[in-house]
Amino acid sequence: MVLRLVRTAVLVSSLTSVAAVTAAQAQAPDATGLGNMGGGYTGGTAISAITVEGNQRIEDATVRSYMELKPGDTVDAARVDDAIKALYATGLFGDVRIRTEGGTMIVSVVENPVINRIAFEGNDDLSDSALEKETQLRPRVIYTRSKVQADVQRLIELYRRSGRFAAAVEPKVVQLPQNRIDLIFEIDEGPKTGIARINFVGNKIYDDGDLREVITTRETAWWRFFSSSDSYDPDRLTYDREMLRKYYLARGYADFRVVSAVAELTRDRQDFIITFTVDEGEQYTFGKIDVDSRLPDVKAEEMQPLLRTVEGDTYNADLIDKTIDDLTFQAGRLGYAFVEIRPRVRRDREQRLISLTYEIEEAPRVYVERIDIAGNTRTLDRVIRREFRLVEGDAFNTAKLERSKQRLNSLGFFEKVNVTQVEGSAPDRTIVNVEVQEKSTGELSLGAGYSTSESVVGDIAIRERNLLGRGQDLRLGLSLSSRRSQIDLSFTEPYFLDRNIAAGFDIYNINRDLQDEAQYDQKVLGFGLRAGFPLSEYTRLLLRYTIRQDTIDNVGPFASRVVREAEGTEVTSSIGYQIGYDERDSSVNPTRGYNAAFGQDFAGIGGTVTYLRAQANAGYYYPFLDDVIGSIKAEVGYIWGLGEDVRLNDRFYVGGNNMRGFERGGIGPRDITTTDSLGGNLYFVGSAEVTFPLGLPSEYGIKAAAFTDFGTLTEIDSTIATVRDSGLIRISAGVGVSWDSPFGPVRVDLGQAILKEDYDKTQFFRFNFGTRF
């Protein structure tokens, strides 16, 4: 700000002496437009009193306290200057004048106004709430020009970060009574500044197209209307530099560096041209790899199998980081919480070799002193604590801590889960801090969608997944489609009787239209009880009891004799179990790990139906690359009719979702006269699939898949001559595209039957779409 000092000499009469001073102002006058007036002191003057005028909100005593002057003091020009500077420094005043009359110092002030309201005009791209978070001024705060200008710069910077470099912000003041103002930021957002071109200089190993796929910034294109990656963002440019560095370091170029990253505006100021200048350097390979452990319970030879870096392989910095994580994790399992692992690098530039020694520093065995939980305003502490694999007093274990965090995330109660550790009251004690950010667990969902199997689908459901903060799950749902209607009520208590037993019940009523498959309708009314508990960390046992009433009616006049014989109502009372093992990284979208399950059900505990049914399934997931996931899944089942034939509605059906390339119920025993699908007592299905990106921006959520499905369905309790059942393997193959769209998940599969029977029903195109609001 401009520092102004004006001194005016005055005449001294025999009766009075008047001195007026305007001191160095710490900041320019604000919107009031008032300046400083007065003269200057030529020598020390004693003051008998100090009076304040012009103040409306601020007390006289407060003004005098800021000046650090009091009656009886001898003042000169320097002390008056200091007093005025001190008053301006408070930010409370727009103008200050000091004069003396007959030994009385009179301080005239003009108070800065108080902000009554802050408004934004002209903003469409950024909401008022987003702009308010960026500004420092608030209603009922003192207005100063310097603060307003600071807020203007913050708003302009915010728009630049969102890709609008032509944005302009102009503050306007509306005067109100009682020295109040409305502050209005008039905003001209301007056009969004795009990326006309991205260039690379100095790259010889990888071409420009390869490197453009590495960075997150994209050249502007019409189809990127859902993305902001094609607008210039200096923070994103910094991130891109790091992405390039990691890309080269993962491919052996240990000397790689980004020399510069320059963004230049085009002449019309509508777009940027970004140029990355790189120095690739030479490619290195790994030399000798050693482990040097200074932990008494961690032997170097026992850690060798965990090394992902292998002598002779191309140097890869990512593998070094992953190896450090694995070694840290293993040390944590042995009770070392604050282990430090540092790779000592020995670089041979002539041979282009990088040798490594992983140094594992000494660390004491640590015990859990306390587990502190914060952020849970609704969820009870015990709901969180029961998911922990550690309790106070246990030896610290990194593996158990990571597993605890995974279990908390799997609850689905929290937006964020942050688990950290700090040193405790002693060197061998650690405190585990758990910070959670709760999210809404109550749901009122309306659903709409379309599937090849059921045509138009709609549903409504009310659900609370964390009832009363106790972790209980209650759901009431209604689902309708052109071929199915269902109403169901379910409840689950995850810790029944304060034990690790998940108990619950289900009540349901289902009506299915199966006219296309076998010319009949099915009605199911059922009730089930279930209880599950862990046998080990990854193994779980589920026990269940079900009683249900099945009705087959509305049988077509030309239906198969097998279907006609099944018409009527039966009651099934069954008990069953399932034992499962799941070590996948996610149960929803797994990318690595495996799972397996086996279960049996026995019907005949009362009711009119008797059978024994067994089913097993398994899956394995492996990431070939970070975004290329391979999976193999298989499922098998068999049902025995105990002293009677297996009923039509109890048999297995294959096709559709579990055998792409074929219609629902498209393979297996069939009456070739009526083309009715009759189901089978034995089935086996398998699938091998690779999911990979299509090269589109990851924020679109679009992925492709190549798959092959194989399996069979066979055996039926019927001797009708028109029933065909070869029992041969069927195979299909195809491709699919999935899209996590803003309107819900979309999946399209194109499957071609490769091995099939003449009477099988195939399906080349399969489409599923659904959403919830």
C-alpha positions in Angstrom: 0.0 0.0 0.0 1.1 3.6 -0.6 2.6 5.3 2.5 1.7 9.0 2.6 3.1 11.5 5.1 1.9 15.1 5.0 3.0 17.7 7.4 1.7 21.2 7.6 3.1 24.0 9.6 0.6 26.1 11.5 0.7 29.5 13.1 1.0 29.6 16.9 -1.0 32.3 18.5 -0.6 33.6 22.0 -3.8 31.9 23.1 -3.8 28.5 21.5 -1.5 26.1 19.8 -3.0 23.8 17.2 -1.1 20.9 15.6 -2.7 18.6 13.0 -1.0 15.5 11.8 -1.6 13.0 9.2 0.6 10.0 9.7 1.9 7.3 7.4 -1.2 5.3 6.4 -0.7 1.6 6.4 -3.2 1.1 3.6 -4.9 3.1 1.0 -8.3 4.6 1.8 -11.2 2.2 1.0 -14.5 2.8 -0.7 -15.4 5.6 1.7 -13.0 7.8 -0.3 -11.9 9.8 2.8 -8.3 11.0 3.2 -6.1 12.1 6.1 -6.0 15.7 7.1 -3.9 17.6 9.6 -0.5 19.1 10.5 2.6 18.0 12.3 4.2 18.4 15.7 7.4 20.3 15.8 8.3 19.3 19.3 7.1 17.5 22.4 3.6 18.5 23.5 1.9 17.4 26.7 -1.7 16.3 26.3 -4.3 16.6 29.1 -7.1 14.5 27.6 -7.9 12.2 24.6 -11.3 12.3 23.0 -12.6 10.2 20.2 -15.2 11.2 17.7 -16.8 9.6 14.6 -16.9 6.1 16.2 -20.3 4.2 16.0 -19.6 0.6 17.0 -16.2 0.8 18.7 -15.9 2.1 22.3 -13.7 5.2 23.0 -11.6 3.2 25.4 -10.9 0.6 22.7 -9.7 3.3 20.4 -7.4 4.7 23.0 -6.0 1.3 23.9 -4.9 0.8 20.3 -3.0 4.1 20.3 -1.0 3.3 23.4 -1.2 7.0 24.5 -2.7 8.4 27.7 -3.4 11.8 29.2 -0.2 13.3 30.6 2.0 11.8 27.9 4.3 14.1 26.0 3.9 13.4 22.3 5.7 14.4 19.2 5.2 13.7 15.5 6.8 10.2 15.7 4.4 9.1 18.4 1.4 10.4 16.6 2.5 8.7 13.5 2.8 5.4 15.4 -0.6 5.9 16.9 -2.2 6.4 13.5 -0.4 3.4 12.1 -1.6 1.3 15.0 -5.2 2.3 14.4 -5.0 1.5 10.7 -3.4 -1.8 11.5 -6.5 -3.0 13.3 -8.4 -3.0 10.0 -11.4 -1.3 11.8 -11.0 2.1 10.3 -11.1 3.6 6.8 -9.7 7.0 7.9 -8.0 8.4 11.0 -7.2 12.1 11.8 -5.6 13.5 14.9 -5.5 17.1 16.1 -5.1 19.0 19.3 -7.2 21.8 20.8 -6.0 23.4 24.0 -4.0 20.4 25.1 -6.8 17.9 24.3 -6.0 15.4 21.6 -9.0 14.7 19.4 -9.0 11.5 17.4 -11.5 11.5 14.5 -12.1 8.1 12.9 -14.3 6.8 10.1 -15.1 3.1 10.8 -14.9 0.6 8.0 -18.4 -0.8 7.3 -19.6 -4.2 8.3 -20.5 -6.7 5.6 -24.2 -7.5 5.7 -24.3 -10.0 2.8 -22.0 -11.5 0.2 -23.4 -12.4 -3.1 -22.1 -13.9 -6.4 -23.5 -12.9 -9.8 -22.7 -14.4 -13.2 -21.3 -17.7 -12.0 -22.6 -20.9 -13.7 -19.7 -23.2 -13.8 -19.0 -23.0 -10.1 -21.7 -22.9 -7.5 -22.1 -20.3 -4.8 -21.1 -22.8 -2.1 -17.8 -23.6 -3.9 -17.0 -19.9 -4.2 -17.9 -19.2 -0.5 -15.5 -21.9 0.6 -12.7 -20.0 -1.2 -13.4 -16.5 0.2 -12.2 -15.3 3.6 -14.7 -12.5 4.1 -18.0 -13.4 5.7 -21.2 -11.6 6.7 -20.8 -9.5 10.0 -17.0 -9.2 9.3 -15.3 -5.8 8.9 -14.8 -4.8 5.3 -11.4 -3.7 4.0 -10.2 -3.2 0.5 -7.1 -5.4 1.0 -9.2 -8.3 2.1 -11.6 -7.9 -0.8 -8.6 -7.9 -3.3 -7.2 -11.0 -1.7 -10.6 -12.8 -2.1 -10.7 -11.6 -5.8 -7.3 -13.3 -6.4 -8.5 -16.5 -4.7 -11.6 -16.6 -6.9 -9.6 -16.0 -10.0 -7.2 -18.8 -9.0 -10.1 -21.1 -8.4 -11.4 -20.5 -11.9 -8.0 -21.1 -13.3 -7.8 -24.4 -11.6 -11.1 -25.3 -13.2 -9.7 -24.4 -16.6 -11.1 -20.9 -17.1 -8.1 -18.6 -17.5 -10.2 -15.8 -19.0 -12.3 -15.4 -15.9 -12.7 -11.9 -14.4 -14.0 -10.9 -10.9 -15.1 -7.4 -10.0 -16.2 -6.5 -6.5 -19.1 -4.1 -6.0 -20.3 -2.4 -2.8 -23.9 -1.5 -2.0 -24.1 1.0 0.8 -26.7 0.3 3.5 -27.9 2.2 6.6 -25.9 2.0 9.9 -22.6 1.7 8.1 -23.3 -1.6 6.6 -22.7 -2.8 3.0 -23.6 -5.7 0.7 -20.6 -7.0 -1.1 -21.3 -8.4 -4.6 -18.7 -10.3 -6.7 -19.6 -9.8 -10.3 -18.1 -12.7 -12.3 -17.4 -13.1 -15.9 -16.4 -16.8 -16.2 -15.3 -16.6 -19.8 -14.9 -19.7 -22.0 -13.3 -22.9 -20.8 -9.6 -22.9 -21.8 -8.9 -26.2 -23.5 -5.8 -28.1 -24.6 -5.2 -27.6 -28.3 -2.1 -29.9 -28.5 0.2 -31.9 -26.3 3.8 -32.2 -27.5 6.8 -34.2 -26.3 10.4 -33.3 -27.0 13.4 -35.5 -26.4 11.6 -38.9 -26.4 13.1 -41.6 -28.6 12.0 -44.8 -26.9 8.3 -44.1 -26.7 6.4 -42.1 -29.2 4.1 -39.2 -28.4 1.0 -41.4 -28.6 2.3 -43.7 -26.0 3.2 -40.9 -23.6 -0.2 -39.2 -24.1 -1.8 -42.3 -22.7 0.4 -42.1 -19.6 -0.6 -38.5 -18.5 -4.0 -37.5 -17.3 -4.2 -34.3 -19.3 -6.0 -34.8 -22.6 -6.3 -32.9 -25.8 -9.7 -31.2 -26.2 -12.2 -33.3 -28.1 -16.0 -33.0 -28.6 -16.7 -36.4 -27.0 -15.0 -35.5 -23.7 -18.1 -33.6 -22.5 -18.3 -35.7 -19.3 -14.6 -35.0 -18.4 -12.5 -32.1 -17.2 -9.2 -33.7 -18.2 -9.1 -31.6 -21.4 -8.9 -28.3 -19.6 -5.6 -26.8 -18.4 -4.8 -27.3 -14.8 -1.3 -26.5 -13.5 -1.8 -28.9 -10.6 -2.7 -31.7 -13.1 0.4 -30.8 -15.1 2.6 -31.3 -12.0 0.9 -34.7 -11.5 1.6 -35.6 -15.2 5.3 -34.9 -14.7 5.2 -37.5 -11.9 3.2 -40.0 -14.0 5.8 -39.7 -16.7 8.6 -40.3 -14.2 6.9 -43.3 -12.8 6.3 -44.7 -16.3 9.9 -44.6 -17.3 11.2 -45.7 -13.9 9.0 -48.8 -14.1 10.6 -49.7 -17.5 14.2 -49.4 -16.5 15.1 -45.8 -17.2 16.5 -44.9 -13.8 18.1 -41.6 -15.1 14.9 -40.3 -16.6 13.8 -36.7 -15.8 11.3 -34.2 -17.1 13.4 -31.2 -18.1 10.4 -28.9 -18.3 6.7 -28.8 -18.8 5.5 -25.6 -20.4 1.9 -24.4 -21.1 1.6 -21.6 -23.7 -1.7 -19.8 -24.6 -2.6 -19.7 -28.2 -2.9 -16.3 -29.9 -6.7 -16.2 -29.5 -6.3 -17.1 -25.7 -8.8 -19.9 -26.1 -6.5 -22.9 -25.7 -3.1 -24.0 -24.4 -0.3 -25.9 -26.1 1.5 -28.0 -23.6 5.1 -29.2 -24.3 7.0 -31.7 -22.2 10.7 -31.8 -22.6 12.2 -35.1 -21.4 15.6 -36.8 -21.0 15.1 -40.5 -21.2 18.6 -41.7 -20.3 19.7 -45.3 -20.5 17.8 -48.5 -19.5 19.1 -50.4 -16.5 18.8 -54.0 -15.2 18.9 -55.3 -11.7 22.2 -56.4 -10.4 22.7 -58.3 -7.1 19.8 -58.2 -4.7 20.4 -58.6 -0.9 18.6 -58.3 2.3 20.3 -56.9 5.4 18.1 -57.4 8.5 19.0 -56.0 11.9 15.8 -57.3 13.5 16.5 -60.2 15.8 13.4 -62.2 14.8 13.5 -61.4 11.1 16.0 -63.5 9.2 17.3 -62.2 5.9 17.1 -65.7 4.3 13.4 -65.9 5.3 12.7 -62.6 3.7 14.3 -63.5 0.3 11.2 -65.2 -1.1 9.3 -61.9 -0.7 11.6 -60.0 -3.0 9.9 -59.0 -6.3 13.1 -57.6 -7.7 15.2 -60.3 -9.4 18.8 -60.1 -10.6 18.9 -59.8 -14.4 15.4 -58.4 -14.8 14.8 -54.9 -16.2 14.9 -52.3 -13.5 11.5 -51.4 -12.1 11.0 -48.8 -9.4 7.4 -50.0 -8.8 8.7 -53.5 -7.8 11.1 -51.9 -5.3 8.1 -50.1 -3.7 6.0 -53.2 -3.6 8.9 -55.2 -2.2 9.3 -52.7 0.6 5.6 -53.0 1.3 5.8 -56.8 1.5 8.8 -56.7 3.7 7.2 -54.1 6.0 4.0 -56.2 6.1 5.9 -59.3 7.0 7.9 -57.5 9.7 4.6 -56.2 11.1 3.2 -59.8 11.3 6.2 -60.5 13.6 5.3 -57.6 15.9 7.4 -54.8 14.6 5.2 -51.6 14.2 7.8 -49.0 13.4 10.2 -51.0 11.2 12.1 -48.9 8.6 13.2 -50.5 5.3 15.6 -48.6 3.1 16.9 -49.8 -0.3 20.6 -49.0 -0.6 21.3 -48.5 -4.3 24.6 -49.1 -6.0 24.5 -47.8 -9.6 27.0 -49.1 -12.3 26.6 -46.6 -15.2 29.0 -48.4 -17.4 27.3 -51.8 -17.1 23.9 -50.1 -16.6 23.3 -52.2 -13.5 21.5 -51.2 -10.3 22.2 -53.4 -7.3 20.1 -53.2 -4.2 20.4 -54.1 -0.5 17.2 -53.8 1.5 18.2 -52.7 4.9 15.8 -53.6 7.6 16.5 -51.4 10.6 16.2 -52.5 14.2 12.9 -51.8 15.8 11.4 -52.8 19.2 8.5 -55.2 19.6 5.4 -53.0 20.1 2.1 -53.6 21.9 -1.2 -51.9 21.4 -1.8 -49.5 24.3 -5.1 -48.1 23.2 -7.5 -47.9 20.3 -9.1 -44.5 19.9 -12.2 -44.1 17.7 -13.4 -40.7 16.3 -15.9 -39.4 13.8 -18.7 -41.9 14.6 -21.6 -39.7 15.6 -24.2 -42.5 15.0 -22.5 -45.8 14.8 -21.8 -47.3 18.2 -18.2 -47.8 19.3 -18.7 -51.5 19.8 -19.8 -51.9 16.2 -16.4 -50.6 15.1 -14.4 -52.4 17.7 -15.8 -55.8 17.0 -14.4 -55.6 13.4 -10.9 -55.1 14.8 -8.5 -58.1 14.8 -6.5 -56.4 17.5 -7.4 -55.4 21.1 -5.6 -53.4 23.7 -2.7 -55.4 25.1 -2.1 -57.4 21.9 1.3 -57.5 20.2 1.1 -55.1 17.3 0.5 -56.8 13.9 0.5 -55.0 10.6 -1.4 -57.8 8.9 -4.2 -57.7 11.5 -4.4 -53.9 11.3 -4.8 -54.0 7.6 -7.4 -56.7 7.9 -9.3 -54.6 10.4 -9.3 -51.6 8.1 -10.6 -53.9 5.3 -13.4 -55.2 7.5 -14.4 -51.7 8.4 -14.6 -50.6 4.8 -16.6 -53.7 4.0 -19.3 -52.7 6.4 -20.4 -49.9 4.0 -21.2 -47.6 6.9 -18.4 -45.1 6.3 -17.4 -42.7 3.5 -13.7 -42.9 4.7 -11.8 -45.0 7.1 -8.4 -43.8 8.2 -6.4 -46.0 10.6 -3.1 -44.7 11.8 -0.7 -45.4 14.6 1.3 -43.1 16.9 3.8 -43.7 19.6 2.3 -44.5 23.0 3.4 -43.7 26.5 6.4 -46.0 26.3 8.8 -47.0 23.5 7.1 -50.4 23.3 3.6 -49.0 23.1 1.6 -47.8 20.2 -1.8 -46.1 20.0 -4.1 -47.0 17.1 -6.3 -44.1 16.0 -9.4 -44.8 13.9 -11.0 -41.9 12.2 -14.2 -42.6 10.3 -16.5 -40.4 8.2 -20.0 -41.7 8.3 -22.3 -41.8 5.3 -26.0 -42.2 5.0 -27.1 -45.9 5.4 -30.8 -45.3 5.0 -32.0 -45.9 1.4 -35.2 -45.2 -0.4 -34.5 -46.6 -3.8 -36.6 -46.5 -7.0 -35.2 -48.7 -9.7 -35.8 -48.8 -13.5 -34.0 -50.9 -16.1 -34.1 -53.3 -18.9 -32.7 -56.8 -19.4 -32.8 -59.3 -22.1 -34.2 -61.9 -19.7 -37.0 -59.9 -18.1 -37.6 -56.9 -20.4 -38.6 -53.8 -18.5 -37.7 -54.0 -14.7 -38.8 -51.7 -11.9 -38.4 -51.9 -8.2 -38.8 -49.9 -5.0 -37.1 -50.7 -1.7 -36.7 -49.2 1.8 -33.6 -50.2 3.6 -31.5 -49.3 6.6 -28.1 -51.0 6.8 -27.1 -49.6 10.1 -30.3 -49.6 12.1 -30.0 -47.5 15.3 -26.2 -47.5 14.8 -26.1 -51.1 15.8 -25.1 -52.5 12.4 -28.4 -54.2 11.8 -29.8 -54.5 8.3 -33.5 -54.2 7.6 -35.0 -54.2 4.1 -38.5 -54.2 2.5 -38.6 -54.4 -1.3 -41.0 -54.7 -4.2 -39.8 -55.6 -7.7 -41.9 -55.8 -10.9 -41.1 -56.7 -14.5 -43.0 -58.0 -17.5 -42.1 -61.5 -16.4 -41.7 -61.4 -12.6 -43.1 -59.8 -9.5 -41.5 -60.1 -6.0 -42.0 -58.7 -2.6 -39.6 -59.5 0.2 -38.7 -58.5 3.8 -35.4 -59.4 5.4 -33.6 -58.6 8.6 -30.0 -59.4 9.7 -28.4 -59.0 13.1 -24.6 -59.2 12.5 -23.7 -60.0 16.1 -26.6 -62.1 17.5 -26.5 -62.3 21.3 -23.3 -60.3 21.2 -21.5 -63.2 19.5 -19.9 -63.2 16.1 -23.0 -64.8 14.6 -24.9 -63.1 11.8 -28.5 -64.2 12.2 -31.6 -63.2 10.2 -34.8 -64.1 8.4 -36.3 -63.6 5.0 -40.0 -63.6 3.9 -40.7 -63.5 0.2 -43.5 -63.9 -2.4 -42.4 -64.4 -6.1 -44.4 -64.8 -9.2 -42.6 -65.8 -12.4 -43.8 -66.0 -16.0 -42.0 -68.9 -17.6 -44.2 -69.2 -20.7 -41.4 -68.6 -23.1 -39.1 -71.3 -21.5 -41.7 -74.0 -20.7 -45.3 -72.7 -21.0 -46.1 -72.4 -17.3 -46.2 -69.8 -14.4 -44.6 -70.3 -11.0 -45.6 -68.9 -7.6 -43.4 -69.1 -4.6 -44.3 -68.1 -1.0 -41.4 -68.7 1.4 -39.8 -68.0 4.8 -36.2 -68.6 5.8 -34.0 -68.5 8.8 -30.2 -68.2 8.6 -27.1 -67.9 10.8 -23.5 -67.5 9.8 -20.3 -67.4 11.7 -16.5 -67.5 10.9 -14.5 -70.6 11.3 -11.3 -68.7 10.6 -10.3 -65.2 9.3 -11.4 -66.1 5.7 -13.6 -69.1 6.2 -17.3 -68.8 7.1 -20.1 -71.3 7.8 -23.7 -70.5 7.0 -26.7 -72.5 8.3 -30.2 -72.1 6.9 -33.7 -73.4 7.2 -36.4 -72.7 4.5 -40.1 -73.5 4.2 -41.8 -72.6 1.0 -44.9 -73.3 -1.0 -44.4 -73.7 -4.8 -47.3 -73.6 -7.3 -47.1 -74.4 -11.0 -50.2 -73.3 -12.9 -51.4 -71.7 -16.1 -49.9 -74.6 -18.0 -50.2 -74.1 -21.8 -52.4 -76.5 -23.7 -49.5 -77.7 -25.8 -47.0 -77.9 -23.0 -44.7 -80.9 -22.6 -46.1 -83.9 -20.6 -43.3 -83.3 -18.1 -44.7 -79.8 -17.4 -48.3 -80.9 -17.2 -47.4 -83.7 -14.7 -45.7 -81.0 -12.5 -48.8 -78.8 -12.3 -50.1 -78.2 -8.7 -48.8 -77.1 -5.3 -46.1 -78.6 -3.2 -44.5 -77.6 0.2 -40.8 -77.8 0.7 -39.2 -77.8 4.2 -35.4 -77.9 4.0 -32.3 -77.4 6.0 -28.9 -76.6 4.6 -25.4 -75.2 5.1 -22.7 -73.6 3.1 -19.0 -73.2 3.9 -17.1 -70.6 2.1 -13.5 -69.3 1.8 -13.0 -65.8 0.5 -9.6 -64.1 0.1 -10.5 -61.7 -2.6 -9.5 -58.0 -2.3 -13.2 -57.0 -2.9 -16.4 -59.0 -3.0 -18.0 -56.5 -5.4 -15.3 -55.8 -8.0 -12.4 -58.2 -7.2 -9.1 -57.7 -8.9 -7.0 -60.4 -7.2 -7.5 -63.3 -4.9 -9.7 -66.3 -4.9 -12.9 -67.7 -3.3 -14.6 -71.1 -3.0 -17.8 -72.4 -1.4 -19.6 -75.7 -1.0 -23.1 -76.2 0.3 -25.9 -78.8 0.7 -29.6 -78.7 1.3 -31.9 -81.5 2.5 -35.6 -81.3 1.9 -37.9 -83.7 3.8 -38.2 -82.2 7.3 -41.9 -82.2 6.8 -43.5 -80.9 3.7 -44.3 -82.9 0.5 -40.9 -82.8 -1.2 -37.8 -84.9 -0.5 -34.4 -84.3 -2.1 -30.7 -83.7 -1.4 -29.0 -80.9 -3.3 -25.2 -80.1 -3.4 -23.5 -77.1 -5.0 -20.0 -75.8 -5.2 -18.3 -72.8 -6.8 -14.9 -71.3 -7.0 -13.2 -68.2 -8.6 -9.7 -66.9 -9.1 -8.8 -63.4 -10.0 -5.4 -62.2 -11.2 -4.2 -58.7 -12.4 -2.0 -59.1 -15.4 -1.6 -55.3 -15.4 -3.0 -52.7 -13.1 -6.1 -52.4 -15.3 -6.1 -55.8 -17.0 -7.8 -58.4 -14.8 -8.2 -62.1 -15.6 -10.6 -64.4 -13.9 -11.6 -68.0 -14.0 -14.9 -69.2 -12.4 -16.6 -72.5 -12.1 -19.8 -73.9 -10.6 -21.2 -77.4 -10.2 -24.4 -78.8 -8.7 -26.4 -82.0 -8.4 -29.8 -82.9 -6.9 -31.0 -86.3 -5.9 -34.7 -87.1 -5.6 -34.9 -89.3 -2.5 -37.5 -91.9 -3.3 -39.2 -89.7 -5.9 -38.5 -87.7 -9.1 -37.0 -84.3 -8.8 -39.7 -81.7 -9.4 -39.6 -79.3 -12.4 -39.1 -76.2 -10.2 -36.3 -77.8 -8.1 -34.1 -78.7 -11.1 -31.2 -76.5 -12.3 -31.3 -74.3 -15.4 -28.4 -73.1 -17.4 -28.2 -70.2 -19.9 -28.4 -66.4 -20.0 -26.3 -64.9 -17.2 -24.5 -68.1 -16.3 -23.9 -69.2 -19.9 -23.6 -66.4 -22.4 -24.4 -67.1 -26.0 -27.5 -69.2 -25.0 -30.9 -68.1 -23.8 -32.0 -68.5 -20.2 -32.7 -72.2 -19.9 -31.3 -72.5 -23.4 -29.3 -75.7 -22.9 -30.0 -79.1 -21.3 -32.9 -81.5 -21.5 -35.7 -80.3 -23.8 -38.9 -81.6 -25.2 -38.2 -81.2 -28.9 -41.9 -81.4 -29.8 -42.9 -78.5 -27.6 -39.4 -76.9 -27.3 -40.0 -76.6 -23.5 -36.9 -76.4 -21.3 -37.2 -79.0 -18.6 -34.1 -78.4 -16.5 -31.6 -81.0 -15.2 -30.4 -82.7 -12.1 -26.7 -82.1 -12.9 -24.9 -79.1 -14.2 -21.5 -77.6 -14.6 -20.6 -74.2 -15.9 -17.3 -72.4 -16.1 -16.0 -69.1 -17.5 -12.7 -67.5 -18.4 -12.7 -63.7 -18.8 -10.2 -60.9 -19.3 -11.4 -57.4 -18.5 -9.4 -54.5 -20.0 -9.7 -50.7 -20.7 -10.7 -49.4 -24.1 -8.3 -46.5 -24.0 -11.0 -44.0 -23.0 -10.5 -41.8 -19.9 -10.8 -43.8 -16.7 -13.5 -41.4 -15.4 -15.9 -42.7 -18.0 -16.0 -46.1 -16.3 -16.0 -48.0 -19.6 -14.3 -51.4 -19.8 -14.3 -54.2 -22.3 -14.1 -58.0 -21.8 -13.3 -61.1 -23.8 -14.8 -64.3 -22.5 -15.5 -67.9 -23.1 -18.2 -69.8 -21.2 -18.5 -73.6 -21.1 -20.7 -76.1 -19.4 -23.4 -78.6 -19.5 -26.8 -79.5 -18.0 -28.0 -83.1 -18.0 -30.0 -85.9 -16.3 -33.8 -85.7 -16.0 -36.2 -88.1 -14.3 -38.3 -88.8 -17.4 -38.5 -91.5 -20.0 -40.6 -89.6 -22.5 -39.4 -90.3 -26.0 -39.6 -86.7 -27.1 -37.1 -85.5 -24.5 -33.6 -85.0 -25.7 -30.6 -84.9 -23.4 -27.1 -85.4 -24.9 -25.1 -84.4 -21.8 -22.4 -82.9 -24.0 -20.3 -79.9 -23.3 -21.4 -76.6 -24.7 -19.0 -73.8 -25.4 -19.5 -70.1 -26.3 -17.2 -67.2 -26.7 -17.6 -63.5 -27.1 -16.9 -59.9 -26.1 -18.6 -57.4 -23.8 -18.6 -53.8 -22.8 -19.5 -52.5 -19.4 -20.2 -48.9 -18.5 -20.6 -47.4 -15.0 -22.9 -44.7 -16.4 -24.3 -41.8 -14.4 -27.7 -43.5 -14.9 -26.6 -46.9 -13.6 -24.5 -49.9 -14.7 -24.9 -51.0 -18.3 -23.6 -54.3 -19.7 -23.7 -55.5 -23.3 -22.5 -59.0 -24.2 -22.1 -60.4 -27.7 -21.8 -64.2 -27.4 -21.5 -66.8 -30.1 -22.3 -70.5 -29.4 -19.4 -72.6 -30.7 -20.4 -76.1 -29.5 -24.2 -76.7 -29.2 -27.0 -79.1 -29.9 -29.5 -78.6 -32.6 -32.3 -78.2 -30.0 -30.5 -75.6 -27.9 -31.7 -72.0 -28.0 -29.0 -69.5 -28.6 -28.8 -65.8 -28.0 -26.1 -63.6 -29.6 -27.0 -60.2 -28.0 -27.5 -59.7 -24.3 -28.1 -56.3 -22.7 -28.6 -55.3 -19.1 -29.3 -51.8 -17.7 -30.4 -50.7 -14.3 -30.3 -47.6 -12.1 -31.4 -46.4 -8.7 -32.4 -42.9 -7.8 
